Amino acid sequence: MELPLVVGVDGSEPSMRATDWAADEAALRGVPLRLVHASLWERYEGTSLAQDLAEPAEQVMAEDIVRAAARRARTRHPDLEVSAEILPEEPESALVREGQYASLLVLGTRGRSGIAELLLGSVSLTVAAYAPCPVVVLRGSHDNQAVPGTRGRMVVGVGDAPQESAAVRFAYEEARRRGVPLEAVRAWRCPVCEAVGEPDDPHGVQSAEEKSAETLKAALADAPEGLELHPRTVEGPAHKVLLGASYDADLLVVGSRRSPGALGLQLGRVAHSVLHHAACPVVVVPQPM
């Protein structure tokens, strides 16, 4: 049985756009769409509607949210199998758990906090850091790019340990599914001389660039036949290079190393940066260490 695609909904405009994107993606993949609303917010705010209907506030608001989201998804794709779940708990823990049984988790940038959606919400950041499946965060919704197929290309970032990269394998599959070219980007840094005032070593620069190209070539050695693949090495910090590439992409794929038992958000600087600032939707693919 195919694992469903899960989308977190909370009634906010970013989550409704995420529902649209997730419905399109589920239809493309041929898998069911599962809507999940998880929140304790209604226990503390918004009781007027519940008083009118003589029902608990959290039940009224949650049911209204998932009903609207399900209607939106079915209108977009009438043949799509859609289910919904209301979970009266913290959304971070609920969605991370949902990731154990999902092919993909889709989230908007922010919820109902009222803070500008250009910033990433704590729920999206936490779920991207801990979920066991790939997580899509709908960056780019502020400039109406959070829809599939507008650019006709995907980008994947290739890091320092690309062998057996889960992010690269995911990117291969997604590019083939969409029928679009895949740009594989490897950032490299120019070596810095230790001696103050000494000019840069041109041979050192060439060596660093060649090493980067070799690493990228090795990472893409198992690329599937028929995939239009564009390897590219770029000098500069990895997060800035990928942010620049995101402006012309439909989807940006990055890996996130996961170490069992480690504390804190396991995202890394690059994934953390693109989740906050990319101009297109971002997929974070967990990579076991």
C-alpha beads as a LAMMPS data file, in Angstrom:
LAMMPS data file: protein, C-alpha beads

289 atoms
288 bonds

1 atom types
1 bond types

-500.0 500.0 xlo xhi
-500.0 500.0 ylo yhi
-500.0 500.0 zlo zhi

Masses

1 110.0

Atoms # bond

1 1 1 0.000 0.000 0.000
2 1 1 1.312 3.438 -0.965
3 1 1 2.171 5.712 1.927
4 1 1 0.033 8.879 1.926
5 1 1 1.272 12.389 1.421
6 1 1 0.605 14.345 4.634
7 1 1 -0.052 18.071 4.824
8 1 1 -0.377 20.083 8.024
9 1 1 -3.354 22.470 8.027
10 1 1 -4.297 25.139 10.552
11 1 1 -6.654 27.425 8.623
12 1 1 -4.014 30.024 7.764
13 1 1 -3.486 31.198 4.210
14 1 1 -0.009 29.594 3.989
15 1 1 -1.491 26.249 5.045
16 1 1 -4.243 26.549 2.439
17 1 1 -1.616 27.151 -0.243
18 1 1 0.243 24.155 1.144
19 1 1 -2.969 22.121 0.755
20 1 1 -3.176 23.105 -2.927
21 1 1 0.459 22.174 -3.512
22 1 1 0.092 18.897 -1.605
23 1 1 -3.050 17.946 -3.538
24 1 1 -1.221 18.499 -6.833
25 1 1 1.735 16.486 -5.572
26 1 1 -0.412 13.596 -4.313
27 1 1 -2.218 13.453 -7.662
28 1 1 1.138 13.463 -9.486
29 1 1 2.438 10.628 -7.311
30 1 1 -0.814 8.670 -7.343
31 1 1 -0.985 8.449 -3.531
32 1 1 -3.697 9.424 -1.001
33 1 1 -3.674 12.860 0.606
34 1 1 -3.921 13.015 4.391
35 1 1 -4.852 16.309 6.077
36 1 1 -3.676 16.715 9.660
37 1 1 -4.769 19.458 12.033
38 1 1 -2.961 19.370 15.371
39 1 1 -3.286 22.219 17.842
40 1 1 -3.855 23.170 21.463
41 1 1 -4.490 26.813 20.467
42 1 1 -8.275 26.535 20.523
43 1 1 -8.244 25.599 24.207
44 1 1 -7.130 29.119 25.028
45 1 1 -8.631 31.338 22.311
46 1 1 -11.632 31.661 20.033
47 1 1 -14.686 30.421 22.005
48 1 1 -17.505 32.516 20.522
49 1 1 -18.292 30.129 17.669
50 1 1 -18.381 27.193 20.047
51 1 1 -20.766 28.970 22.402
52 1 1 -23.176 29.596 19.545
53 1 1 -23.121 25.915 18.584
54 1 1 -22.942 24.564 22.154
55 1 1 -19.840 22.525 21.287
56 1 1 -16.194 22.605 22.479
57 1 1 -14.237 25.412 20.818
58 1 1 -11.364 23.214 19.675
59 1 1 -13.716 20.718 18.057
60 1 1 -15.699 23.371 16.157
61 1 1 -12.675 25.226 14.820
62 1 1 -10.691 22.088 13.977
63 1 1 -13.574 20.483 12.118
64 1 1 -14.175 23.673 10.167
65 1 1 -10.487 23.877 9.220
66 1 1 -10.139 20.301 7.958
67 1 1 -13.518 20.435 6.217
68 1 1 -12.470 23.534 4.281
69 1 1 -9.085 22.041 3.415
70 1 1 -10.600 18.736 2.273
71 1 1 -13.154 20.560 0.122
72 1 1 -10.371 22.608 -1.426
73 1 1 -8.294 19.509 -2.240
74 1 1 -11.239 17.589 -3.725
75 1 1 -12.275 20.571 -5.841
76 1 1 -8.755 20.728 -7.220
77 1 1 -8.544 16.954 -7.857
78 1 1 -11.984 15.266 -7.744
79 1 1 -10.538 11.726 -8.020
80 1 1 -7.988 12.200 -5.244
81 1 1 -8.420 10.051 -2.121
82 1 1 -8.540 12.511 0.792
83 1 1 -8.683 11.750 4.516
84 1 1 -8.372 13.987 7.570
85 1 1 -7.294 13.692 11.188
86 1 1 -7.794 16.094 14.099
87 1 1 -5.191 15.720 16.835
88 1 1 -5.581 17.733 20.060
89 1 1 -1.843 18.019 20.756
90 1 1 1.195 20.100 19.939
91 1 1 1.584 20.262 16.145
92 1 1 5.354 19.726 16.205
93 1 1 5.213 16.333 17.907
94 1 1 2.082 15.241 16.036
95 1 1 3.511 16.016 12.604
96 1 1 6.896 14.454 13.342
97 1 1 5.063 11.273 14.340
98 1 1 2.944 11.443 11.186
99 1 1 6.189 11.444 9.221
100 1 1 6.780 7.828 10.229
101 1 1 3.897 6.780 7.997
102 1 1 4.165 9.346 5.184
103 1 1 5.876 9.420 1.806
104 1 1 6.192 13.197 2.137
105 1 1 5.227 15.901 4.650
106 1 1 4.112 19.307 3.336
107 1 1 3.943 22.481 5.433
108 1 1 3.364 26.179 4.921
109 1 1 5.896 28.726 6.098
110 1 1 3.845 30.031 9.013
111 1 1 0.633 29.450 10.884
112 1 1 -1.820 31.822 12.533
113 1 1 0.770 33.713 14.565
114 1 1 0.277 36.972 12.652
115 1 1 4.013 37.360 12.002
116 1 1 5.089 38.030 8.412
117 1 1 5.101 34.799 6.437
118 1 1 8.479 35.658 4.939
119 1 1 9.877 34.249 8.187
120 1 1 9.793 30.550 8.959
121 1 1 7.476 29.397 11.745
122 1 1 8.693 27.238 14.627
123 1 1 6.446 24.323 13.642
124 1 1 7.869 24.096 10.107
125 1 1 11.439 24.442 11.377
126 1 1 11.032 21.770 14.062
127 1 1 9.270 19.284 11.789
128 1 1 11.893 19.745 9.062
129 1 1 14.597 19.044 11.658
130 1 1 13.107 15.891 13.169
131 1 1 10.682 14.212 10.753
132 1 1 11.881 10.805 9.489
133 1 1 10.580 11.432 5.943
134 1 1 11.287 14.209 3.416
135 1 1 9.642 17.500 4.411
136 1 1 8.536 20.200 1.959
137 1 1 8.275 23.750 3.289
138 1 1 6.447 26.059 0.908
139 1 1 8.946 28.856 0.665
140 1 1 8.227 31.377 -2.086
141 1 1 4.534 31.764 -1.276
142 1 1 5.053 35.494 -0.658
143 1 1 5.730 36.018 -4.382
144 1 1 3.287 33.422 -5.697
145 1 1 5.950 30.867 -6.634
146 1 1 4.597 28.117 -4.379
147 1 1 2.918 26.295 -7.239
148 1 1 4.297 23.421 -9.316
149 1 1 5.755 23.794 -12.766
150 1 1 6.356 27.544 -13.069
151 1 1 10.129 27.382 -13.681
152 1 1 10.638 23.969 -15.256
153 1 1 13.764 23.010 -13.298
154 1 1 14.869 21.573 -9.970
155 1 1 18.020 22.132 -7.930
156 1 1 19.768 19.784 -5.501
157 1 1 22.631 20.800 -3.245
158 1 1 25.569 18.348 -3.138
159 1 1 27.472 18.524 0.141
160 1 1 30.779 17.347 1.552
161 1 1 29.757 13.699 1.953
162 1 1 27.676 13.051 -1.154
163 1 1 28.161 9.283 -1.434
164 1 1 24.856 7.438 -1.015
165 1 1 23.162 10.812 -0.615
166 1 1 19.465 10.480 0.167
167 1 1 18.894 14.040 -1.076
168 1 1 20.448 13.303 -4.477
169 1 1 18.427 10.095 -4.874
170 1 1 15.239 11.955 -3.933
171 1 1 16.049 14.691 -6.449
172 1 1 16.584 12.140 -9.231
173 1 1 13.174 10.622 -8.612
174 1 1 11.367 13.945 -8.373
175 1 1 12.964 15.366 -11.517
176 1 1 12.029 12.258 -13.503
177 1 1 8.490 12.324 -12.116
178 1 1 8.070 15.960 -13.160
179 1 1 9.918 15.581 -16.453
180 1 1 12.201 18.560 -15.744
181 1 1 15.984 19.088 -15.789
182 1 1 17.897 18.702 -12.532
183 1 1 20.713 21.069 -11.663
184 1 1 23.161 19.558 -9.179
185 1 1 25.089 22.341 -7.440
186 1 1 28.312 21.951 -5.510
187 1 1 29.726 25.038 -3.761
188 1 1 33.445 25.457 -3.134
189 1 1 35.584 28.018 -1.344
190 1 1 38.745 29.727 -2.496
191 1 1 41.693 28.854 -0.199
192 1 1 42.873 31.675 2.049
193 1 1 46.584 32.320 2.487
194 1 1 47.771 32.372 6.069
195 1 1 50.370 35.040 5.443
196 1 1 48.859 38.523 5.607
197 1 1 49.342 40.434 2.358
198 1 1 50.469 37.368 0.382
199 1 1 48.593 37.051 -2.914
200 1 1 46.262 34.118 -3.406
201 1 1 47.829 30.992 -4.865
202 1 1 46.317 30.441 -8.342
203 1 1 47.306 26.777 -8.211
204 1 1 45.497 26.410 -4.902
205 1 1 42.364 27.971 -6.375
206 1 1 42.507 25.650 -9.368
207 1 1 43.041 22.652 -7.107
208 1 1 40.032 23.559 -4.943
209 1 1 37.810 23.964 -7.982
210 1 1 39.006 20.691 -9.515
211 1 1 38.432 18.850 -6.253
212 1 1 34.910 20.239 -6.088
213 1 1 34.234 19.072 -9.650
214 1 1 35.548 15.597 -8.851
215 1 1 33.346 15.371 -5.753
216 1 1 30.322 16.400 -7.776
217 1 1 31.096 13.884 -10.523
218 1 1 31.391 11.083 -7.976
219 1 1 28.098 12.072 -6.366
220 1 1 26.291 11.866 -9.699
221 1 1 27.918 8.651 -10.927
222 1 1 24.696 6.655 -10.507
223 1 1 22.362 9.154 -12.172
224 1 1 19.540 7.357 -13.989
225 1 1 19.597 7.204 -17.783
226 1 1 17.369 9.672 -19.562
227 1 1 17.528 12.302 -16.819
228 1 1 18.589 15.728 -18.040
229 1 1 21.301 16.534 -15.507
230 1 1 23.295 19.755 -15.253
231 1 1 26.250 19.576 -12.816
232 1 1 27.561 22.950 -11.695
233 1 1 30.302 24.044 -9.317
234 1 1 30.112 27.559 -7.910
235 1 1 32.581 29.440 -5.750
236 1 1 31.040 30.783 -2.554
237 1 1 29.358 29.792 0.721
238 1 1 26.995 26.870 0.114
239 1 1 23.932 28.547 1.599
240 1 1 24.378 31.675 -0.537
241 1 1 24.986 29.627 -3.681
242 1 1 21.802 27.609 -3.152
243 1 1 19.756 30.675 -2.274
244 1 1 20.815 32.204 -5.575
245 1 1 19.876 29.030 -7.444
246 1 1 16.429 28.966 -5.790
247 1 1 15.232 32.034 -7.712
248 1 1 14.951 30.070 -10.953
249 1 1 13.787 26.727 -9.520
250 1 1 10.484 25.018 -8.813
251 1 1 12.009 22.966 -6.010
252 1 1 15.245 23.071 -4.014
253 1 1 16.389 19.794 -2.419
254 1 1 18.879 19.711 0.467
255 1 1 20.021 16.973 2.817
256 1 1 20.018 17.019 6.599
257 1 1 22.272 14.649 8.522
258 1 1 20.605 12.908 11.434
259 1 1 22.614 11.553 14.337
260 1 1 20.626 9.302 16.729
261 1 1 20.534 10.721 20.245
262 1 1 21.923 14.127 19.288
263 1 1 20.357 17.196 20.903
264 1 1 19.120 20.347 19.166
265 1 1 17.802 20.998 15.673
266 1 1 19.602 18.635 13.308
267 1 1 19.473 20.760 10.206
268 1 1 22.881 22.252 9.609
269 1 1 23.647 25.798 8.518
270 1 1 22.792 25.292 4.843
271 1 1 19.373 23.693 5.368
272 1 1 18.541 26.188 8.114
273 1 1 19.392 29.127 5.862
274 1 1 17.475 27.986 2.774
275 1 1 14.412 27.144 4.862
276 1 1 14.324 30.746 6.035
277 1 1 15.225 32.558 2.827
278 1 1 14.804 30.455 -0.346
279 1 1 12.648 31.831 -3.151
280 1 1 11.040 28.477 -3.964
281 1 1 9.678 25.459 -2.044
282 1 1 12.399 23.574 -0.147
283 1 1 12.618 19.814 0.458
284 1 1 14.681 18.666 3.441
285 1 1 15.668 15.008 3.064
286 1 1 16.951 13.243 6.193
287 1 1 20.334 11.568 5.792
288 1 1 21.299 9.043 8.527
289 1 1 24.891 9.351 9.695

Bonds

1 1 1 2
2 1 2 3
3 1 3 4
4 1 4 5
5 1 5 6
6 1 6 7
7 1 7 8
8 1 8 9
9 1 9 10
10 1 10 11
11 1 11 12
12 1 12 13
13 1 13 14
14 1 14 15
15 1 15 16
16 1 16 17
17 1 17 18
18 1 18 19
19 1 19 20
20 1 20 21
21 1 21 22
22 1 22 23
23 1 23 24
24 1 24 25
25 1 25 26
26 1 26 27
27 1 27 28
28 1 28 29
29 1 29 30
30 1 30 31
31 1 31 32
32 1 32 33
33 1 33 34
34 1 34 35
35 1 35 36
36 1 36 37
37 1 37 38
38 1 38 39
39 1 39 40
40 1 40 41
41 1 41 42
42 1 42 43
43 1 43 44
44 1 44 45
45 1 45 46
46 1 46 47
47 1 47 48
48 1 48 49
49 1 49 50
50 1 50 51
51 1 51 52
52 1 52 53
53 1 53 54
54 1 54 55
55 1 55 56
56 1 56 57
57 1 57 58
58 1 58 59
59 1 59 60
60 1 60 61
61 1 61 62
62 1 62 63
63 1 63 64
64 1 64 65
65 1 65 66
66 1 66 67
67 1 67 68
68 1 68 69
69 1 69 70
70 1 70 71
71 1 71 72
72 1 72 73
73 1 73 74
74 1 74 75
75 1 75 76
76 1 76 77
77 1 77 78
78 1 78 79
79 1 79 80
80 1 80 81
81 1 81 82
82 1 82 83
83 1 83 84
84 1 84 85
85 1 85 86
86 1 86 87
87 1 87 88
88 1 88 89
89 1 89 90
90 1 90 91
91 1 91 92
92 1 92 93
93 1 93 94
94 1 94 95
95 1 95 96
96 1 96 97
97 1 97 98
98 1 98 99
99 1 99 100
100 1 100 101
101 1 101 102
102 1 102 103
103 1 103 104
104 1 104 105
105 1 105 106
106 1 106 107
107 1 107 108
108 1 108 109
109 1 109 110
110 1 110 111
111 1 111 112
112 1 112 113
113 1 113 114
114 1 114 115
115 1 115 116
116 1 116 117
117 1 117 118
118 1 118 119
119 1 119 120
120 1 120 121
121 1 121 122
122 1 122 123
123 1 123 124
124 1 124 125
125 1 125 126
126 1 126 127
127 1 127 128
128 1 128 129
129 1 129 130
130 1 130 131
131 1 131 132
132 1 132 133
133 1 133 134
134 1 134 135
135 1 135 136
136 1 136 137
137 1 137 138
138 1 138 139
139 1 139 140
140 1 140 141
141 1 141 142
142 1 142 143
143 1 143 144
144 1 144 145
145 1 145 146
146 1 146 147
147 1 147 148
148 1 148 149
149 1 149 150
150 1 150 151
151 1 151 152
152 1 152 153
153 1 153 154
154 1 154 155
155 1 155 156
156 1 156 157
157 1 157 158
158 1 158 159
159 1 159 160
160 1 160 161
161 1 161 162
162 1 162 163
163 1 163 164
164 1 164 165
165 1 165 166
166 1 166 167
167 1 167 168
168 1 168 169
169 1 169 170
170 1 170 171
171 1 171 172
172 1 172 173
173 1 173 174
174 1 174 175
175 1 175 176
176 1 176 177
177 1 177 178
178 1 178 179
179 1 179 180
180 1 180 181
181 1 181 182
182 1 182 183
183 1 183 184
184 1 184 185
185 1 185 186
186 1 186 187
187 1 187 188
188 1 188 189
189 1 189 190
190 1 190 191
191 1 191 192
192 1 192 193
193 1 193 194
194 1 194 195
195 1 195 196
196 1 196 197
197 1 197 198
198 1 198 199
199 1 199 200
200 1 200 201
201 1 201 202
202 1 202 203
203 1 203 204
204 1 204 205
205 1 205 206
206 1 206 207
207 1 207 208
208 1 208 209
209 1 209 210
210 1 210 211
211 1 211 212
212 1 212 213
213 1 213 214
214 1 214 215
215 1 215 216
216 1 216 217
217 1 217 218
218 1 218 219
219 1 219 220
220 1 220 221
221 1 221 222
222 1 222 223
223 1 223 224
224 1 224 225
225 1 225 226
226 1 226 227
227 1 227 228
228 1 228 229
229 1 229 230
230 1 230 231
231 1 231 232
232 1 232 233
233 1 233 234
234 1 234 235
235 1 235 236
236 1 236 237
237 1 237 238
238 1 238 239
239 1 239 240
240 1 240 241
241 1 241 242
242 1 242 243
243 1 243 244
244 1 244 245
245 1 245 246
246 1 246 247
247 1 247 248
248 1 248 249
249 1 249 250
250 1 250 251
251 1 251 252
252 1 252 253
253 1 253 254
254 1 254 255
255 1 255 256
256 1 256 257
257 1 257 258
258 1 258 259
259 1 259 260
260 1 260 261
261 1 261 262
262 1 262 263
263 1 263 264
264 1 264 265
265 1 265 266
266 1 266 267
267 1 267 268
268 1 268 269
269 1 269 270
270 1 270 271
271 1 271 272
272 1 272 273
273 1 273 274
274 1 274 275
275 1 275 276
276 1 276 277
277 1 277 278
278 1 278 279
279 1 279 280
280 1 280 281
281 1 281 282
282 1 282 283
283 1 283 284
284 1 284 285
285 1 285 286
286 1 286 287
287 1 287 288
288 1 288 289
